[in-house]
Amino acid sequence: MEHTQENLTKIPSVPAATPGKPTTVVISTKKSKNKSVAPFELPPLTISEAFRKDIPKNGAYWNRKLHSFLRQFESTDNETHKDPRAKFQCEPESLKLLQTNIQDIHSYPPLYGDFLRGMECRDPPLLISQPDKCESGKDQVFLLFAIKSIPRHFERRQAIRQTWGREGLYKNGLQVRTVFLLGRSSEDDPNLDKLISFEAQQFQDLLVWDFQDSFYNLTLKEHVFFKWMLENCSKVSFIFKGDDDVFANTQAILDYLKSLKPEEATALYTGQIISDASPLRDPKIKYYVPQSFYEGPYPLYAGGGGFLFSGNLIPSLYHVSFYIPFFPIDDVYTGMSFKALGITAVKHDGFRTFDIREQDRENPCVHKDLLLVHQRDPQQTMRLWRSMHSAMLTC
């Protein structure tokens, strides 16, 4: 199916449902030119006690907002037929409201202001979709690569398509598919809509939503990706979610996933695990979190450069996100979501989101047993892939 900016795939609205503990939400069907998408249900939801205790109750804005959401979750409202999305109205938070709740709001970086005013906006229009991405005949999609990208990173996407993100059947008949997750170009970038539309037609692997693609919107990007998965790709066994500047060893990932025991395969969340992390308070750095916004440690989380998780967890991850306020650092937010579901992040030594020794970065033998390294530019990716798959390579 071809998609252009004139042929937009819209996300349907959600009818009334029952949130709570437990609760089920049914999303209405939608149709494309080629198929109807069946309704999906969100499973009963329980939020772990460990998560509630990990996030301290204090005066920070996000902490207060979270514990307010948790009180809503526990209230008698959960016995009524209410959609958990009903509390989110996409109306920018007024500056007056933010000033009332965050006394030093004027000291926040400008992009933080945009993030705060848009925290309630959780359902931006889907501009370009790939509703047939996971239709693979008799072979269920085993692994989906979901790669965070931005409009101007075509070269990175193309290097992935030609190397580790190549779609098709791998050893043992395992089906692999790839999608790239994009928002719209920022106001400071040239408008690339026509090029993106052409790229989507040509490669059939772009998902594009109508929000500004920025670092602080990566949590929103994850949220809408989960919804897309539920509507279009609900039977995928595993998802690899990562950045467009990583190098992944596709066959090593598949071999690892096939080695899992059934109980491991149904509750997988693995990567390079970051523990004992706390907010960084230097306003000059990318990961700055003001003390008046969030106070407390971070839960264990997998580095956002790339991690793996079980596809059957998508409904629960999507559901629990309505009770956890958006956080400006997406991999921390992901760790919170898994923790809320009672799933522990598991360390895997094959994930190197902080890279490997400089002298080993062009050595294909060193990469043979690794699942991921970060960062690699498109040229390094092409060279490394050719070397690893050369018939002349001896390790």
C-alpha positions in Angstrom: 0.0 0.0 0.0 1.4 3.4 -0.9 1.2 6.3 1.5 1.7 9.9 0.7 1.0 13.1 2.6 -2.3 13.3 0.7 -3.2 9.7 1.7 -3.1 9.9 5.5 -3.8 6.9 7.7 -5.6 8.3 10.8 -5.6 6.6 14.2 -9.2 5.9 15.3 -10.7 7.2 18.5 -11.0 5.0 21.5 -14.5 4.1 22.7 -15.5 4.0 26.3 -13.8 1.2 28.3 -13.0 0.1 31.8 -9.7 1.2 33.3 -8.3 0.0 36.6 -7.1 -3.0 38.4 -7.9 -5.1 36.4 -9.3 -3.4 33.3 -9.8 -4.1 29.7 -9.8 -1.5 26.9 -11.1 -2.3 23.4 -9.9 -0.2 20.5 -12.2 0.1 17.4 -11.3 -1.4 14.1 -9.8 0.5 11.2 -9.6 -0.3 7.5 -6.9 0.2 4.9 -7.2 -0.4 1.2 -6.1 -4.0 1.7 -7.5 -5.2 5.0 -9.5 -4.6 8.1 -7.7 -4.6 11.4 -9.4 -6.5 14.2 -10.1 -4.8 17.5 -7.6 -5.4 20.2 -7.9 -5.6 24.0 -5.6 -4.3 26.7 -5.1 -6.9 29.4 -5.9 -6.6 33.1 -3.4 -4.2 34.6 -1.6 -4.4 38.0 1.0 -1.8 39.0 3.8 -3.3 41.1 4.3 -2.3 44.7 8.1 -2.1 44.0 7.5 0.6 41.4 5.3 2.6 43.8 7.9 2.5 46.5 10.8 3.3 44.1 9.4 6.7 43.2 9.4 8.8 46.3 6.6 11.1 47.3 7.9 14.6 47.4 7.4 18.1 46.1 8.8 17.6 42.6 6.3 18.2 39.8 6.6 14.8 38.1 6.6 12.9 41.4 3.4 14.6 42.5 1.8 13.9 39.1 2.7 10.2 39.2 1.2 9.7 42.6 -1.9 11.5 41.6 -2.2 9.1 38.6 -1.7 6.2 40.9 -4.4 7.4 43.2 -6.7 7.6 40.2 -5.8 4.1 39.3 -6.7 2.9 42.8 -9.9 4.9 43.2 -13.4 3.7 42.7 -13.3 5.3 39.3 -11.7 2.1 38.1 -15.0 0.3 38.7 -16.8 2.6 36.2 -16.7 2.4 32.4 -14.1 5.1 31.7 -11.4 5.2 29.1 -8.0 5.8 30.8 -7.2 8.2 28.0 -10.1 10.4 29.0 -8.0 12.4 31.4 -5.6 13.4 28.6 -6.9 16.4 26.7 -4.5 17.7 24.1 -4.7 21.3 25.2 -1.4 22.9 26.0 -0.9 23.4 29.7 -1.2 27.1 30.5 1.9 28.9 31.7 0.0 30.1 34.7 -0.8 26.5 35.7 2.9 25.5 35.2 4.1 28.5 37.2 1.7 27.5 40.0 3.1 24.0 40.2 6.8 24.7 39.3 8.0 27.9 41.0 11.3 28.0 39.0 9.8 27.2 35.6 11.4 30.3 34.1 14.8 28.7 34.7 14.0 25.6 32.6 15.5 25.3 29.1 13.1 26.4 26.3 12.6 22.8 25.0 11.5 21.8 28.5 8.8 24.3 28.3 7.5 22.7 25.1 7.6 19.3 26.7 5.8 20.4 29.8 3.0 22.2 27.8 2.5 19.0 25.7 2.6 16.3 28.3 -1.2 15.8 27.9 -0.9 15.3 24.1 -0.8 11.6 23.6 -2.6 10.9 20.3 -1.0 12.8 17.4 -2.3 12.0 13.9 -0.4 9.2 12.1 0.6 10.7 8.8 2.3 7.7 7.2 1.7 4.1 8.2 2.6 0.6 7.0 -0.5 -1.5 8.0 0.7 -4.5 6.0 4.2 -4.6 7.5 3.6 -7.7 9.5 1.7 -9.7 7.0 4.1 -12.4 6.1 2.0 -15.3 4.9 2.4 -18.4 7.0 5.6 -17.1 8.7 4.8 -15.0 11.8 7.2 -12.1 12.2 9.8 -13.2 14.8 11.8 -10.0 15.2 10.8 -6.4 14.4 13.5 -3.8 14.3 11.8 -0.5 15.4 14.4 2.2 14.8 14.1 5.8 16.1 15.1 8.2 13.4 14.5 11.8 12.3 13.6 13.0 8.8 17.0 14.2 7.7 18.8 10.9 8.6 18.1 9.2 5.3 21.8 8.0 5.0 21.6 6.2 8.3 18.3 4.5 7.4 19.7 3.4 4.0 22.8 1.9 5.6 20.5 -0.1 8.0 18.3 -1.3 5.1 21.4 -2.6 3.3 23.0 -4.3 6.3 21.6 -5.4 9.7 18.1 -4.2 9.2 17.5 -6.1 5.9 14.1 -7.7 5.9 13.4 -11.3 5.0 13.8 -14.9 6.2 16.9 -15.7 8.2 18.3 -19.0 9.4 15.7 -21.5 10.7 13.0 -19.6 8.8 12.9 -16.6 11.2 11.1 -13.6 9.7 12.6 -10.2 10.3 10.9 -6.8 9.5 12.0 -3.2 10.0 10.3 0.1 10.6 11.7 3.6 11.2 9.9 5.8 13.7 9.7 9.5 12.7 8.0 12.7 13.7 8.0 16.0 11.7 11.0 18.1 10.9 11.7 20.8 13.5 11.1 24.4 12.6 14.8 25.0 12.2 15.2 22.2 9.6 14.2 22.4 5.9 10.9 20.9 5.1 11.5 17.3 3.9 7.9 16.1 3.7 8.1 15.4 -0.1 11.3 13.4 0.3 9.9 11.5 3.2 6.7 10.7 1.3 8.8 9.4 -1.6 11.0 7.4 0.7 7.9 5.8 2.4 6.5 4.8 -1.0 9.9 3.4 -2.1 10.8 1.3 0.9 7.5 0.8 2.8 9.1 1.1 6.2 8.5 4.6 7.5 6.0 5.4 10.3 5.5 9.2 10.6 3.5 11.0 13.2 2.4 14.7 13.3 4.6 16.0 16.2 7.9 17.8 16.2 10.8 15.2 16.3 12.9 16.3 19.2 14.8 14.6 22.0 12.1 15.3 24.6 9.4 13.8 22.3 11.0 10.4 22.2 8.7 9.2 25.0 5.7 10.2 22.9 7.2 8.4 19.9 7.4 5.2 22.0 3.8 5.6 23.2 2.4 6.0 19.7 4.6 3.2 18.4 3.0 0.8 20.9 -0.4 1.8 19.7 0.6 1.2 16.1 1.9 -2.2 17.1 -1.4 -3.2 18.7 -3.3 -2.2 15.6 -1.0 -3.6 13.0 1.6 -5.9 14.4 0.2 -7.6 17.5 1.7 -11.1 16.9 5.4 -10.2 16.6 7.5 -12.4 18.9 10.2 -9.8 19.8 11.0 -6.2 19.3 14.4 -4.6 19.0 14.0 -0.9 19.7 17.1 1.4 19.1 18.7 4.4 17.5 19.6 4.8 13.9 23.4 5.1 14.7 23.8 1.7 16.2 25.3 -1.4 14.6 23.3 -4.6 15.4 24.4 -8.2 14.7 21.1 -9.6 13.4 22.0 -13.3 13.4 23.5 -13.1 16.9 20.3 -11.5 18.1 18.2 -14.2 16.5 20.4 -17.0 17.9 20.1 -15.5 21.4 16.3 -15.1 21.1 15.9 -18.7 19.9 17.9 -19.9 22.9 15.5 -18.5 25.4 13.4 -20.7 27.6 9.6 -20.2 27.2 9.3 -18.4 30.6 12.2 -16.0 29.5 10.7 -15.4 26.1 7.4 -14.1 27.5 8.9 -11.5 29.9 12.0 -10.3 28.2 13.5 -6.9 28.7 17.3 -6.9 28.1 20.2 -4.8 26.9 23.0 -2.9 28.6 21.4 -2.2 32.0 22.0 1.0 33.8 21.8 0.8 37.5 22.1 3.3 40.4 21.4 6.2 38.1 20.1 9.5 39.2 19.0 12.7 37.4 21.8 14.9 36.1 21.4 18.5 37.3 23.7 20.3 34.9 21.5 22.4 32.6 24.1 22.4 29.8 23.8 18.7 29.2 21.3 16.8 27.1 20.0 14.7 29.9 19.4 17.6 32.4 16.5 17.1 34.7 15.6 20.0 37.1 15.2 19.1 40.8 11.9 20.8 40.9 10.7 18.5 38.1 11.9 15.1 39.3 13.6 14.0 42.6 14.7 10.5 43.4 16.7 7.7 41.8 16.0 6.1 38.5 14.9 2.4 38.3 17.0 -0.1 36.4 16.7 0.5 32.7 18.2 -0.6 29.4 20.2 2.0 27.5 18.1 3.5 24.8 20.7 2.9 22.1 19.2 -0.5 21.7 17.3 -3.2 23.7 15.1 -6.2 23.2 11.8 -7.1 24.7 8.9 -9.6 24.2 6.2 -8.6 21.8 3.4 -10.0 24.0 4.2 -7.2 26.5 3.1 -4.4 24.2 -0.5 -4.3 25.4 0.6 -4.0 29.0 3.2 -1.4 28.2 0.7 0.7 26.3 -1.9 0.3 29.0 0.4 1.2 31.9 1.6 4.4 30.1 -1.7 6.0 30.9 -0.8 5.9 34.6 2.8 7.1 34.3 3.3 10.7 33.2 5.6 11.2 30.3 9.3 11.7 31.3 11.7 13.7 29.1 14.3 10.8 28.9 12.7 7.9 27.0 14.9 5.0 28.1 14.3 6.0 31.8 10.6 6.1 31.1 10.7 2.7 29.5 12.5 1.3 32.5 9.8 2.8 34.7 7.1 1.1 32.6 8.7 -2.3 32.8 9.2 -1.8 36.6 5.5 -0.9 37.0 4.6 -4.2 35.3 6.9 -6.1 37.7 9.4 -7.0 35.0 13.1 -6.8 35.9 15.6 -5.5 33.4 18.1 -8.3 32.6 21.7 -7.5 31.7 23.2 -8.9 28.5 26.9 -8.4 27.9 26.4 -8.4 24.1 24.9 -4.9 24.3 27.5 -2.2 24.2 25.6 1.1 24.1 28.7 3.0 25.3 30.8 1.3 22.6 33.9 -0.9 22.8 37.6 -0.2 22.9 38.6 2.2 20.1 41.2 -0.2 18.7 38.5 -2.8 18.3 35.9 -0.7 16.5 36.8 -1.8 13.0 37.5 -5.4 13.9 34.8 -7.8 12.6 35.9 -10.7 14.8 35.4 -8.6 17.9 31.8 -7.9 16.7 30.9 -11.5 16.0 29.7 -12.3 19.5 28.2 -8.8 20.2 24.6 -8.0 19.7 24.9 -4.2 19.5 27.5 -1.5 19.5 26.8 2.3 19.7 27.7 4.5 17.8 28.6 3.8 14.2 28.1 6.1 11.2 26.7 4.8 7.9 30.2 4.3 6.3 31.4 2.3 9.4 28.3 0.2 9.3 28.7 -0.7 5.6 32.4 -1.6 6.1 31.8 -3.6 9.2 28.9 -5.5 7.7 30.9 -6.4 4.5 33.8 -7.6 6.6 31.7 -9.7 9.0 30.1 -11.5 6.0 33.2 -11.9 3.9 34.0 -15.5 2.9 37.6 -14.6 3.5 37.1 -13.7 7.2 38.8 -16.0 9.7 38.3 -15.4 13.3 
